[in-house]
Amino acid sequence: MLRMTHLPDSFYPIASSADEVARAVKAGACFIQLRAKTEDRNFVRHEVRKALEVSRAYQSCLVVNDHWEIALDEGAPYIHLGQGDLLSADYKAIHRQGVKLGVSTHDHHELSAAQKFDPYYIALGPVWQTTLKVMPWQPQGLKRVHEWASLIAPIPLVAIGGVTTERSLSCLKAGAEAVAVVSDVFRHTASIEQRVKAWQEALRDSGSC
C-alpha cells in the first residue's frame, strides 16, 4: 500500500561538509544533505556527528548521502543513496530503524530499480545541464519532471541539476515537491547565508519553512 509522504521543505541544499551544513542551517535551511565524498570512514563519522549536532540544535532534518552504516550508527533521520549503493546497502535495516530513504534516478530503468526499495522520496536529475560534474545523461527537462512526479505519486519527487532560484518554481509547478541545490548555494559568489535567504525568498509561497 502506497503511503502519502511529505518532505520537510521545498528547498533542499546539498553540502559537502559539516561546516557548510552548519552555516546553512543557522541561516534557516531546515532540510539539508551532507554529501561527504571520501572513503575515510573516521572522517565521515566525525562530519556526520558534527552535522547532526548542529541540525538537531536548529531543528533541521539532516540527510546523509551514501554512508548508510555510519548514518544508522549515528541516528540520522534520512539517508540518500545513489544507484551504485542500492544493492550493497541493507535497506531492510534502514527501514527497520525508521530512517527515511531517498534514491537518485536518471532514467526509467533506475526509476524501476529505486521503487523496489520503498523510498521515502525519489530524486530526478539532471533537470538542466549542470557544471558540478560530468553526467552521462542529457538534461531531463520539465516535461520529464512532470512525467516522473505522475509515475511515482504519492512518493515525493526531488528535482536536481542546474536548478537556480529563477528556475525553482517551474520545477515545483511541474510536480516536484522539492528542489535540491549545490552550486547555487555553496559555489555562488555570494555567501552561503545570503543564498539561503535568497532561496527562502524565492520559495516563500511554496511551503518553504
Backbone bond lengths (Angstrom), bond angles and torsions (degrees), N, CA, C in turn:
res aa  C-N    CA-C-N  psi(-1)  N-CA   C-N-CA  omega(-1)  CA-C   N-CA-C  phi
1 M - - - 1.464 - - 1.523 109.95 -
2 L 1.328 116.70 126.19 1.448 120.73 179.98 1.517 110.31 -72.86
3 R 1.331 115.48 139.41 1.454 119.83 179.54 1.522 109.79 -107.66
4 M 1.310 116.45 148.10 1.448 120.88 174.95 1.519 108.39 -82.76
5 T 1.313 117.26 122.46 1.457 121.13 178.89 1.518 109.31 -125.09
6 H 1.306 115.20 156.10 1.458 120.50 177.47 1.516 109.37 -137.35
7 L 1.317 116.02 143.75 1.451 121.35 179.60 1.523 110.48 -84.16
8 P 1.330 116.97 156.37 1.463 119.80 -177.51 1.519 114.00 -64.21
9 D 1.326 117.88 -26.05 1.460 121.34 -176.37 1.520 109.65 -160.53
10 S 1.316 116.09 160.20 1.463 120.51 176.21 1.526 111.87 -86.60
11 F 1.321 117.45 -13.26 1.464 124.04 177.39 1.522 108.62 -102.22
12 Y 1.333 116.20 120.38 1.462 121.71 -170.81 1.534 109.52 -133.07
13 P 1.327 118.19 81.54 1.462 120.70 179.17 1.523 112.06 -74.78
14 I 1.333 115.88 149.06 1.463 122.16 -179.79 1.522 108.87 -118.25
15 A 1.324 115.96 112.18 1.459 122.91 -176.33 1.519 110.76 -98.96
16 S 1.326 116.01 155.08 1.464 120.34 -179.87 1.522 112.84 -102.70
17 S 1.332 117.40 -3.24 1.461 120.41 -179.20 1.519 110.21 -151.48
18 A 1.323 115.46 161.97 1.462 120.02 176.84 1.520 111.13 -65.31
19 D 1.324 117.22 -31.75 1.465 120.07 177.91 1.526 110.82 -64.98
20 E 1.336 116.78 -40.89 1.465 119.47 176.17 1.518 110.86 -65.40
21 V 1.327 117.15 -40.09 1.463 120.49 175.77 1.517 110.00 -57.62
22 A 1.323 116.78 -47.28 1.461 121.22 -177.84 1.523 111.49 -59.99
23 R 1.316 117.49 -45.85 1.470 120.18 -179.44 1.521 111.19 -63.66
24 A 1.326 116.63 -40.36 1.465 119.88 -178.10 1.522 112.18 -69.51
25 V 1.328 117.78 -44.75 1.468 119.20 -177.19 1.523 110.96 -71.49
26 K 1.310 117.25 -33.05 1.467 119.73 176.31 1.525 111.26 -66.67
27 A 1.339 115.84 -25.80 1.466 120.70 176.93 1.522 112.29 -84.61
28 G 1.352 116.87 -8.95 1.458 119.42 175.51 1.509 116.81 124.27
29 A 1.339 119.03 -3.18 1.469 120.31 178.50 1.528 109.59 -67.88
30 C 1.328 117.04 127.81 1.472 119.40 -176.22 1.527 113.38 -114.39
31 F 1.335 117.27 5.85 1.472 122.25 177.12 1.516 106.03 -148.13
32 I 1.328 117.84 108.40 1.464 120.28 -169.41 1.523 110.62 -144.83
33 Q 1.317 115.12 146.40 1.464 120.99 179.14 1.528 110.56 -108.69
34 L 1.328 115.20 140.17 1.463 121.74 170.40 1.521 107.95 -103.12
35 R 1.329 115.67 114.72 1.460 120.99 179.02 1.531 108.28 -114.99
36 A 1.314 116.12 87.90 1.467 122.13 -178.68 1.520 108.70 -92.00
37 K 1.311 116.93 102.53 1.460 121.69 -174.81 1.528 110.81 -88.32
38 T 1.315 115.86 77.12 1.451 122.76 176.35 1.522 108.52 -152.57
39 E 1.315 116.23 153.89 1.464 120.96 177.94 1.527 111.68 -97.17
40 D 1.323 117.29 2.58 1.463 121.79 177.53 1.526 108.58 -75.95
41 R 1.313 116.74 97.21 1.458 121.26 -172.49 1.529 112.36 -64.99
42 N 1.319 117.49 -34.64 1.460 119.31 177.82 1.523 110.93 -64.60
43 F 1.331 115.76 -41.00 1.461 119.84 178.03 1.523 110.52 -66.39
44 V 1.328 116.48 -43.34 1.466 120.04 179.17 1.524 110.67 -60.27
45 R 1.319 117.02 -45.02 1.466 120.23 179.55 1.531 110.96 -60.02
46 H 1.321 115.99 -42.09 1.464 120.58 177.49 1.530 110.54 -60.70
47 E 1.327 116.63 -44.88 1.461 121.23 -180.00 1.529 111.46 -64.65
48 V 1.325 116.42 -43.33 1.466 120.21 179.63 1.523 110.45 -62.36
49 R 1.318 117.21 -43.60 1.462 120.25 179.56 1.526 111.38 -61.59
50 K 1.335 116.08 -45.53 1.466 120.01 178.92 1.523 111.11 -61.78
51 A 1.334 116.09 -44.86 1.461 120.50 -178.33 1.521 111.47 -66.01
52 L 1.327 117.12 -39.94 1.464 120.51 177.67 1.521 111.26 -65.24
53 E 1.313 116.54 -40.42 1.467 120.19 -179.38 1.525 111.20 -60.69
54 V 1.323 116.46 -47.57 1.461 118.55 -177.75 1.521 111.33 -73.80
55 S 1.322 117.71 -36.05 1.468 119.25 179.77 1.525 111.01 -66.14
56 R 1.324 116.92 -39.12 1.463 119.91 176.87 1.522 110.98 -66.19
57 A 1.325 116.96 -39.89 1.462 120.81 -179.34 1.521 111.51 -62.34
58 Y 1.334 116.48 -32.13 1.467 121.19 -178.45 1.528 112.09 -105.87
59 Q 1.324 116.76 14.88 1.467 123.07 177.01 1.528 112.18 54.04
60 S 1.314 114.82 44.88 1.458 122.09 177.49 1.524 109.31 -109.27
61 C 1.324 117.50 147.11 1.466 122.60 179.48 1.529 109.53 -90.56
62 L 1.322 116.34 120.78 1.457 121.01 -179.35 1.523 111.05 -99.41
63 V 1.322 115.37 133.55 1.462 123.20 173.92 1.526 107.71 -109.04
64 V 1.319 117.20 128.32 1.464 121.30 177.58 1.522 108.95 -101.01
65 N 1.318 116.30 124.48 1.457 122.33 -178.59 1.533 110.94 -86.45
66 D 1.319 116.14 131.76 1.471 125.08 169.84 1.528 115.73 71.41
67 H 1.311 118.43 -52.56 1.471 121.50 -170.00 1.529 110.26 -79.81
68 W 1.326 115.16 70.75 1.461 120.63 -170.05 1.526 113.20 -69.10
69 E 1.333 117.53 -34.11 1.469 119.29 179.83 1.526 111.34 -65.95
70 I 1.319 116.12 -43.79 1.466 120.34 176.98 1.519 110.22 -65.40
71 A 1.323 116.12 -40.58 1.465 120.10 178.81 1.523 111.19 -59.81
72 L 1.325 117.04 -42.44 1.466 120.39 177.85 1.526 111.02 -65.95
73 D 1.320 116.57 -43.65 1.467 120.75 179.76 1.526 111.76 -58.88
74 E 1.327 115.72 -39.06 1.463 120.44 -173.45 1.526 113.46 -92.31
75 G 1.322 117.04 -3.59 1.455 119.97 175.73 1.513 115.47 81.00
76 A 1.329 117.28 31.66 1.466 120.42 177.07 1.526 110.08 -67.06
77 P 1.339 118.49 142.04 1.462 120.60 -178.09 1.530 114.02 -79.35
78 Y 1.342 116.77 -23.03 1.469 121.84 -178.26 1.528 109.29 -133.78
79 I 1.324 115.08 148.03 1.464 122.47 171.14 1.521 107.61 -130.84
80 H 1.333 116.47 138.62 1.466 120.61 175.18 1.524 108.78 -118.03
81 L 1.327 116.21 131.73 1.462 121.68 -179.42 1.523 111.30 -123.69
82 G 1.325 115.41 139.33 1.448 120.72 169.38 1.516 109.83 -82.58
83 Q 1.314 116.12 171.49 1.462 120.09 -177.76 1.526 112.05 -59.58
84 G 1.324 117.14 -35.60 1.448 120.27 -177.88 1.515 114.53 -68.31
85 D 1.328 116.12 -18.39 1.465 120.29 -177.85 1.524 113.00 -99.93
86 L 1.313 117.71 -10.01 1.463 120.04 -174.03 1.523 112.84 -62.55
87 L 1.312 116.66 -45.39 1.464 119.70 -174.15 1.523 112.88 -72.01
88 S 1.332 116.91 -27.62 1.463 119.59 -178.87 1.525 112.69 -89.09
89 A 1.319 117.72 -15.86 1.463 121.04 -178.84 1.528 110.84 -81.15
90 D 1.308 116.27 148.35 1.463 122.20 175.99 1.529 107.58 -90.21
91 Y 1.332 115.30 82.94 1.460 118.15 -174.27 1.526 111.97 -67.96
92 K 1.339 117.52 -24.65 1.467 119.16 175.97 1.527 110.64 -66.42
93 A 1.334 116.43 -39.36 1.468 120.04 176.57 1.518 110.49 -66.15
94 I 1.330 116.28 -37.19 1.466 120.59 178.08 1.517 110.19 -60.95
95 H 1.322 116.89 -48.86 1.465 120.50 -179.60 1.527 111.55 -69.88
96 R 1.318 116.56 -36.88 1.464 120.39 -179.65 1.528 111.22 -61.25
97 Q 1.311 116.39 -33.11 1.463 121.15 -179.80 1.528 111.87 -84.68
98 G 1.332 116.31 -0.57 1.459 120.11 177.58 1.511 114.36 78.52
99 V 1.332 116.52 17.74 1.459 121.17 -179.74 1.524 109.31 -84.91
100 K 1.316 116.13 137.98 1.463 121.93 -179.02 1.526 109.32 -85.97
101 L 1.328 115.61 131.95 1.465 121.71 -173.48 1.521 111.49 -108.44
102 G 1.329 115.56 128.10 1.456 122.14 171.41 1.515 109.82 -110.20
103 V 1.339 117.16 146.32 1.467 121.19 -175.82 1.525 110.19 -134.56
104 S 1.331 116.32 137.21 1.464 121.93 176.20 1.524 111.16 -81.58
105 T 1.337 116.35 142.18 1.465 121.52 173.80 1.523 109.61 -140.14
106 H 1.337 114.96 152.19 1.462 120.54 -179.92 1.524 112.87 -135.27
107 D 1.333 117.27 -12.10 1.460 120.83 179.13 1.530 108.75 -155.60
108 H 1.329 115.70 176.51 1.469 119.79 -175.07 1.531 112.25 -64.65
109 H 1.315 117.14 -36.19 1.468 119.80 178.17 1.527 110.40 -61.27
110 E 1.317 116.56 -45.14 1.462 120.17 179.65 1.523 111.61 -68.30
111 L 1.313 116.69 -34.06 1.465 119.48 176.91 1.523 110.46 -63.01
112 S 1.336 116.23 -44.31 1.460 120.47 178.96 1.524 110.75 -61.35
113 A 1.336 116.46 -41.29 1.464 120.72 178.90 1.518 111.05 -65.01
114 A 1.318 116.73 -42.08 1.467 121.22 -177.37 1.519 111.90 -63.26
115 Q 1.320 116.49 -38.75 1.466 119.97 -175.35 1.529 112.49 -66.59
116 K 1.323 117.47 -19.89 1.465 120.96 179.20 1.530 112.26 -72.79
117 F 1.332 116.60 -14.11 1.467 120.79 -175.82 1.526 112.54 -102.51
118 D 1.328 116.41 14.96 1.459 121.67 176.15 1.527 111.67 50.51
119 P 1.340 118.04 57.90 1.460 120.14 -176.22 1.524 112.78 -73.81
120 Y 1.310 115.42 150.79 1.463 121.48 175.22 1.525 109.75 -77.75
121 Y 1.336 116.09 -33.74 1.465 121.13 172.52 1.523 108.55 -148.52
122 I 1.324 115.44 160.78 1.460 122.37 177.34 1.519 108.31 -125.29
123 A 1.332 116.10 134.74 1.461 121.40 177.65 1.525 109.84 -102.99
124 L 1.324 116.21 140.24 1.464 123.09 177.46 1.520 109.07 -120.73
125 G 1.328 115.67 132.81 1.447 118.40 176.65 1.528 111.90 -165.82
126 P 1.330 116.71 171.27 1.456 124.55 -8.22 1.528 110.83 -81.29
127 V 1.318 116.75 136.43 1.464 119.41 178.38 1.522 109.56 -69.07
128 W 1.327 115.90 -46.10 1.462 122.29 173.40 1.518 108.88 -121.14
129 Q 1.312 116.11 170.08 1.460 119.60 177.97 1.526 109.56 -60.20
130 T 1.316 115.64 137.49 1.459 120.61 -179.59 1.517 110.34 -121.00
131 T 1.321 115.61 143.51 1.461 120.75 178.03 1.523 111.63 -98.30
132 L 1.333 117.10 -1.09 1.464 120.71 -176.20 1.523 111.49 -65.90
133 K 1.336 116.80 -41.78 1.460 120.53 178.76 1.520 108.84 -155.92
134 V 1.324 115.75 160.00 1.460 120.81 178.70 1.526 108.67 -73.18
135 M 1.333 115.61 127.19 1.458 120.68 -177.77 1.525 109.52 -115.86
136 P 1.332 118.58 134.76 1.462 120.91 177.34 1.521 113.16 -76.42
137 W 1.334 117.29 -6.22 1.454 121.60 -178.60 1.520 110.68 -103.49
138 Q 1.320 115.43 143.54 1.452 120.73 173.80 1.528 109.24 -72.62
139 P 1.342 117.29 156.89 1.465 119.22 176.13 1.528 111.01 -54.50
140 Q 1.328 115.74 136.63 1.461 121.37 -174.78 1.528 112.56 -78.23
141 G 1.326 116.75 -39.24 1.456 120.54 -179.24 1.518 112.77 82.86
142 L 1.318 115.04 167.21 1.464 120.95 -176.56 1.526 112.39 -69.76
143 K 1.322 116.87 -28.30 1.468 119.46 178.33 1.526 110.21 -61.87
144 R 1.320 117.21 -40.86 1.462 120.82 178.70 1.530 110.70 -70.21
145 V 1.316 117.47 -34.95 1.470 120.45 175.42 1.523 109.87 -58.42
146 H 1.318 115.81 -46.51 1.468 120.37 179.82 1.532 110.54 -63.64
147 E 1.332 116.44 -43.26 1.469 121.01 179.75 1.528 110.86 -61.65
148 W 1.333 116.79 -48.62 1.469 121.83 -179.36 1.527 110.69 -60.46
149 A 1.327 116.66 -46.10 1.468 120.48 -178.34 1.520 110.83 -59.45
150 S 1.320 116.80 -39.05 1.466 120.78 179.11 1.525 111.39 -70.15
151 L 1.333 116.60 -38.66 1.464 120.88 -177.62 1.525 112.82 -67.59
152 I 1.325 117.22 -36.68 1.465 119.61 -172.29 1.520 113.70 -99.57
153 A 1.329 118.01 -6.35 1.468 120.44 -178.20 1.522 110.37 -51.38
154 P 1.357 118.31 137.57 1.467 128.02 9.95 1.520 115.23 -92.63
155 I 1.332 119.06 14.19 1.465 120.47 176.19 1.528 108.65 -68.77
156 P 1.325 118.49 132.03 1.465 120.14 -179.52 1.531 112.57 -67.46
157 L 1.332 114.86 145.45 1.460 121.73 176.32 1.526 109.52 -106.75
158 V 1.328 116.10 135.85 1.461 122.71 173.82 1.521 107.78 -110.55
159 A 1.325 116.94 126.82 1.464 121.89 177.63 1.524 109.12 -94.89
160 I 1.334 116.66 134.71 1.464 120.99 -177.99 1.517 110.11 -142.87
161 G 1.327 115.76 148.84 1.456 120.57 175.51 1.514 112.80 110.05
162 G 1.330 116.65 103.38 1.454 121.00 177.73 1.510 114.84 71.12
163 V 1.321 117.50 16.24 1.465 120.78 -177.42 1.527 109.48 -81.60
164 T 1.321 115.92 132.42 1.462 123.33 176.44 1.518 108.63 -123.32
165 T 1.325 116.17 172.90 1.465 118.98 177.51 1.522 110.52 -59.36
166 E 1.334 116.62 -36.78 1.460 120.34 -178.37 1.531 112.17 -69.08
167 R 1.311 117.35 -28.33 1.466 121.64 -178.09 1.525 113.19 -95.67
168 S 1.311 117.05 -11.01 1.466 120.80 -169.21 1.521 113.44 -61.21
169 L 1.325 116.97 -45.86 1.467 119.36 -175.81 1.524 111.67 -66.19
170 S 1.337 117.33 -31.18 1.468 119.20 178.61 1.524 110.54 -65.84
171 C 1.329 117.36 -32.91 1.470 120.70 175.55 1.521 110.78 -65.71
172 L 1.327 116.39 -44.15 1.462 120.28 -179.51 1.524 110.78 -66.81
173 K 1.325 116.94 -39.89 1.462 120.25 178.40 1.532 111.23 -65.82
174 A 1.335 116.77 -28.86 1.471 120.77 178.77 1.523 112.17 -77.18
175 G 1.337 116.68 -12.51 1.464 119.00 175.97 1.508 116.41 127.99
176 A 1.335 117.82 -9.28 1.465 119.64 177.22 1.522 109.55 -69.22
177 E 1.331 116.07 144.56 1.461 119.90 176.34 1.522 111.16 -90.99
178 A 1.330 116.72 -21.12 1.463 120.87 179.05 1.521 109.43 -150.91
179 V 1.329 115.29 159.66 1.460 121.66 175.06 1.525 108.19 -120.51
180 A 1.326 116.18 128.00 1.462 121.82 178.61 1.522 109.10 -94.19
181 V 1.327 115.47 137.55 1.462 120.56 -171.38 1.524 110.32 -136.53
182 V 1.326 115.74 134.61 1.465 121.00 173.92 1.525 109.49 -117.14
183 S 1.325 116.36 -72.27 1.462 121.52 -171.76 1.519 113.37 -61.46
184 D 1.320 117.83 -39.07 1.461 120.25 -174.46 1.529 112.64 -73.29
185 V 1.312 116.59 -4.64 1.469 120.69 173.92 1.525 110.85 -115.12
186 F 1.326 116.73 -50.61 1.462 120.74 -169.56 1.527 114.63 -98.80
187 R 1.335 118.36 -8.53 1.460 120.54 177.50 1.522 111.21 -126.68
188 H 1.292 116.05 23.26 1.464 122.93 179.55 1.522 109.65 -86.64
189 T 1.334 116.13 157.70 1.467 119.28 177.39 1.529 111.72 -68.73
190 A 1.319 116.74 -26.76 1.464 120.61 175.26 1.526 109.29 -79.91
191 S 1.323 116.24 166.68 1.460 120.42 -178.63 1.525 111.29 -72.66
192 I 1.322 115.66 161.06 1.461 120.93 176.07 1.520 110.23 -56.97
193 E 1.316 116.30 -43.49 1.461 120.76 -179.04 1.525 111.57 -61.89
194 Q 1.318 116.57 -41.62 1.467 120.53 178.52 1.524 111.27 -65.69
195 R 1.326 116.38 -39.31 1.461 119.19 -178.96 1.522 111.88 -70.23
196 V 1.329 117.54 -37.96 1.466 119.56 176.35 1.522 109.77 -60.27
197 K 1.316 117.16 -44.79 1.464 120.85 179.35 1.526 110.74 -63.42
198 A 1.331 116.76 -40.05 1.466 120.30 179.21 1.523 110.96 -63.74
199 W 1.319 116.83 -40.75 1.462 120.30 178.33 1.521 111.79 -67.79
200 Q 1.300 116.75 -40.38 1.463 119.40 177.71 1.522 110.68 -62.73
201 E 1.316 116.46 -37.65 1.465 120.18 177.71 1.529 110.34 -66.87
202 A 1.337 116.73 -42.27 1.466 120.42 -179.17 1.522 111.99 -63.97
203 L 1.335 116.62 -31.64 1.466 121.23 -175.09 1.522 112.96 -110.02
204 R 1.311 117.01 18.89 1.472 119.86 -172.46 1.525 113.05 -62.08
205 D 1.329 118.28 -24.95 1.470 120.71 -178.69 1.528 112.47 -102.22
206 S 1.331 117.21 13.91 1.468 119.20 -174.40 1.523 112.87 -120.80
207 G 1.311 116.67 23.33 1.454 119.14 178.47 1.503 113.83 92.84
208 S 1.335 117.31 11.63 1.454 119.98 177.32 1.512 109.90 -69.79
209 C 1.334 116.71 137.12 1.463 119.50 -174.94 1.523 111.84 -80.61
